[in-house]
Amino acid sequence: ALDDVSFEVRQGEILGLLGHNGAGKSTIVGITLGMVRPDGGEVRISGHSVQTNRADALRQIGAIYEAAHFYDYLSGLQNLRVLCSLSGWWDEAEVKRVLKLVNLDKRADHKTKTYSHGMRQRLALAQALLPRPKCLLLDEPTDGLDPEGIREFRELVLKLRAEYGMTILVNSHLLAEVEQMCDRCVILKQGRKMYEGIVPS
């Protein structure tokens, strides 16, 4: 799926990973999360190798990977409580702060079966932000959203970098989305890196 792809994401930047469907973007995120094992090479996050020291590496990041799934019979807040319990972490004040940040504070007690696709993506972002990671990995985060939902999500991502200095990797097959959101981009084609640098205009 990937052939000798190498690049870096600099602290505090938004990097776009751009390419058509099947170019290898999601595979890169899967390898970065330790969910896909590469034949060779490694991913390092803040100096920690995902392949040899996965626990320490993954403490640095939050992610939206593929489609977000939640328990429809639970509220947004209850879903976050269940998911956070898997790592033994819970801070209700911090969770409520993040829900307000993603504009879900007024719907936090509603069951997720009543959530629109855009609301579910914002809940997935809230999950990725708990507890405060240094880096976010977003795999096609606006896929399936309407234009207003895309704009809202883009503004949230830009706010996270501007106000919290967060480092963000965004996968997308949409050049316009990368142009509006990212400082630099890596372009993939059939598993190979074709370009790394400022976003082409």
N, C-alpha and C positions, 0 to 999 in steps of 0.2 A: 504493500500500500504506500510505503514511503521509501525513497531512495536517497540516502545521504543528505537529509534535510537538517540544517543547522542554523539557528538564529538566536538572538537574545531579546528579552523584553527589559527595557531600562526602568529603573525605579521611578515611579511617578508618571509614567507615560501610558497612553492608550495605544496599543498596537493592534492593527487589524490583520487578521489572517484571511486572505481573500482568495477565492477560487471557486470553480464550478462544483456542482454536486459530484462527489466521488473523487475530488482532488486530493483528499487526505487530511482535511482540516479537523474533522471529528476524531480521526485516529490520533492526531497529535495531542488533542485534549485528553483522550483516553489513556495515552502513554503518560502524559503529565500527571494524571490522577492515579497512576499505578493500576489501572483497570485493563490495560492492554500491555503485554510484555513484548518489547522490541527484540529483534534478533541481535542487535548490536547498538552501542551508544548508550547514552543516559541523559536524563533531564535533571538539572540542578536548580533548586529553589532556595535562595538565600544561603547558598553554599552546601545545602543538603541534597544528596542524591536520592531521587525517588526510587531508583532501582535497588539501592543497598540500604537506605535509611528512610523508608517510606513514611513512617509515623512522624518523624521530625520535619520532613519536607512538607507533608500535607497539613501540618499545624499552621503553615503560613498562608494557606489559600482557602478561598471559598469558590464554589462553582455551580453553574447551571449547565448540566450535561444532558443532551438529548431532551426528550419530553419530560416535563415536570409532572409527577404523580403525587396525589394526596388522598387521604381518607375522606371521601365525600360526606360521610355522616358526622365528621368532626368539624369544628369551627377552624378558622385560620389559626387562631391562637393555640387551640388544642393540637393541631397538626404540628406546629412549631415545638410545642412542649414534648410531644412524642419523639420527634426527630432529634431534638437536642438531648433527650434522655439517653440516646444511643451512645453519646460521648460522655455522659455523666455531668453535663453542664446545664445550668439554668439560672438566669438572672432576669426576673420579670420586668424590672425597670428598663434594662437594656433591650429586651424584646419589644416592649411597648415603644421605646424610642425608635427602633428600626422600623416597626410597623407604621409609625407616623412618617418616617423618612420616605417610605415607599407608598405613602398615601393610602394605607389600608387600616388606619387606626379606627375609623368609623365602622368598618365591616369586620373587624377582628373576631367578633363573637358570632358572626353568621357562618352557617355551614358552607363548606367549600363547594358543595354541589350547586350553590346559588351563584358562584363566582363566574364572571366572564373569562374568556381566554386571557385577556390582558391582566385581569386581577390575579389569575393563577400564576402568570409570569412574574408579577410583582411580589407575590407570596414566595415564589421560588428565589427571587432576588433577596428577599428578607432572610430566608433560610441560609443562603450563601454568605450573608453578612454577619452570621452569628457563629461563634463570637468574633469580634472584629479581626478579619484577616488582613494581611498586608497586600494580597494580590487576589484579583478576581479572574476566573476563567468563564467566559460566556460563550456557549456553543449555540450559534444561530438564535440569539435571544429574542429577536423580533419576528421570527418565522410564524406566519399565520395571524399576525396582528394587523388591525386596520390602520390607516394612515395616522389617526389620532393616537392610537396605542403605540405605534412606532415612535412618534414624536415624544410622547411622555416617557417612554423607556430610554430614549436617547438623552433626554434632559436629565434623567436620573443618573445615568452613567457619567455624564459630564459633571454633575454636581458632586458625585463621589470622588472624582479626581480633584476638582477645584477646592472642595472644602475639607477633604480628608487625606489628600495626597495619595490616593490609592493607585496601585499599578494594575492595569486591566488589559487582558487579552480577549479580543472579540473575534469570533469566527463569523464570516458572512460570505454569501455569494453575490451580494449587492454592492457594486462600486459606490453608488450614491451614499449608502449608509456609512461606508468606511470613510468617504471623503468628508462627511459632516461630523464624524465622531473621533477620528483617529489622528495621532501625530505622525505615525509611520505605518507602513504595511509590509507584509510579506505575501507575495503572490505565488500560489502553488498551481502546478498543472501536472496531472497524472502522477502525483506523488513526488514531484521534483520542485525545488525552489527555483523560480524563474527571476525573482526580483526581491530585494530588500532595501527599503529606503523611505524617503518622504512619499506621501500619498500622491500618485500621478494625477494631474488634472487634465 
